[in-house]
Amino acid sequence: MQSDDDLRPLLRRHLSAAVQDRDRIAVAALREAIAALDNAEAIPPDGDLKAEAGEYVAGGVVGVGAAEAERRILDADSQRAVVRAEIEARLAAAVTYDEHGQSTRSADLRLGAEVLLAALDAMGGEP
C-alpha cells in the first residue's frame, strides 16, 4: 500500500515521458530510483520462519503465503532521502569516471542526477 504523498507515481510519469522521448539517460535514472524505493521498502528475511521446509527447493517453504511479509511504507521524507542518496551516488560515480578519463559516462551520470533532482523539485518541499 502506498501513501498519499508517494513519490513513485511522479517518477513513473517522468519515466513514461522519458520513454516516449527516447531519453535513455533519464529512463535509466528514473528506473533505478523507482527500484531503490522498492528495495527500501523490503523487509529483511526473518531467520525465525516457522513454516515447513519444502523438499524440492533449497530454502523453500510449503504453504500459500508461508514466506510472505508485509512491506514497509516509507513516508515522503524517507522517499526523498532514498532518491537523494541515488543522486549522491550518481554524482560520486561521475567524479570517479572523470578521474579515469571517462568524461562521456561522467556526463551521463550527471544528467541522470539532474533528472532525479528535477523530479524531487516537482514533488515540492525541500529537494
For each residue, the residues with C-beta under 8 A, 3 or more apart:
1: 73
2: 6 8 9 73
3: 6 73 74 75 76
4:
5: 75 76
6: 2 3 9 76 79
7: 10 11 37 76 79 80 83 119 120 123
8: 2 11 12 34 37 79
9: 2 6 12 13
10: 7 13 14 119 122 123
11: 7 8 14 15 30 33 34 37 119
12: 8 9 15 16 30 34
13: 9 10 16 17
14: 10 11 17 18 26 30 115 118 119 122
15: 11 12 18 19 26 27 30 31 34
16: 12 13 19 20
17: 13 14 20 21
18: 14 15 21 23 26 27 30 115
19: 15 16 22 23 27
20: 16 17
21: 17 18 26
22: 19
23: 18 19 26 27
24: 27 28
25: 28 29 108 111 112 115
26: 14 15 18 21 23 29 30 111 112 115
27: 15 18 19 23 24 30 31
28: 24 25 31 32 112
29: 25 26 32 33 86 90 111 112 113 115 116
30: 11 12 14 15 18 26 27 33 34 115 116 119
31: 15 27 28 34 35
32: 28 29 35 36 86 112
33: 11 29 30 36 37 82 83 86 116 119
34: 8 11 12 15 30 31 37 38
35: 31 32 38 39
36: 32 33 39 40 82 83 85 86
37: 7 8 11 33 34 40 41 74 79 82 83
38: 34 35 41 42
39: 35 36 42
40: 36 37 72 74 78 79 82
41: 37 38 71 72 73 74
42: 38 39 71 72
43: 46 69 70 71 72
44:
45: 49
46: 43 49 69
47:
48:
49: 45 46 61 66 67
50:
51: 61 62 63 66 67
52: 61 62 63 66
53: 60 61 62
54: 57 60 61 62
55:
56: 60
57: 54 60
58:
59:
60: 53 54 56 57 67
61: 49 51 52 53 54 66 67
62: 51 52 53 54 66
63: 51 52 66
64:
65: 68
66: 49 51 52 61 62 63
67: 49 51 60 61
68: 65
69: 43 46
70: 43
71: 41 42 43
72: 40 41 42 43
73: 1 2 3 41
74: 3 37 40 41 78 79 82
75: 3 5 78 79
76: 3 5 6 7 79 80 123 125
77: 80 81
78: 40 74 75 81 82
79: 6 7 8 37 40 74 75 76 82 83
80: 7 76 77 83 84 120 123 125 126 127
81: 77 78 84 85
82: 33 36 37 40 74 78 79 85 86
83: 7 33 36 37 79 80 86 87 116 119 120
84: 80 81 87 88 120 127
85: 36 81 82 88 89
86: 29 32 33 36 82 83 89 90 116
87: 83 84 90 91 113 116 117 120
88: 84 85 91 92
89: 85 86 92 93
90: 29 86 87 93 94 109 110 112 113 116
91: 87 88 94 95 109 110 113
92: 88 89 95 96
93: 89 90 96 97 109
94: 90 91 97 98 105 106 107 109 110 113
95: 91 92 98 99 106
96: 92 93 99 100
97: 93 94 100 102 103 105 106 109
98: 94 95 101 102 103 106
99: 95 96
100: 96 97
101: 98
102: 97 98 105 106
103: 97 98 106 107
104: 107 108
105: 94 97 102 108 109
106: 94 95 97 98 102 103 109 110
107: 94 103 104 110 111
108: 25 104 105 111 112
109: 90 91 93 94 97 105 106 112 113
110: 90 91 94 106 107 113 114
111: 25 26 29 107 108 114 115
112: 25 26 28 29 32 90 108 109 115 116
113: 29 87 90 91 94 109 110 116 117
114: 110 111 117 118
115: 14 18 25 26 29 30 111 112 118 119
116: 29 30 33 83 86 87 90 112 113 119 120
117: 87 113 114 120 121 127
118: 14 114 115 121 122
119: 7 10 11 14 30 33 83 115 116 122 123
120: 7 80 83 84 87 116 117 123 127
121: 117 118 124 127
122: 10 14 118 119
123: 7 10 76 80 119 120
124: 121
125: 76 80
126: 80
127: 80 84 117 120 121
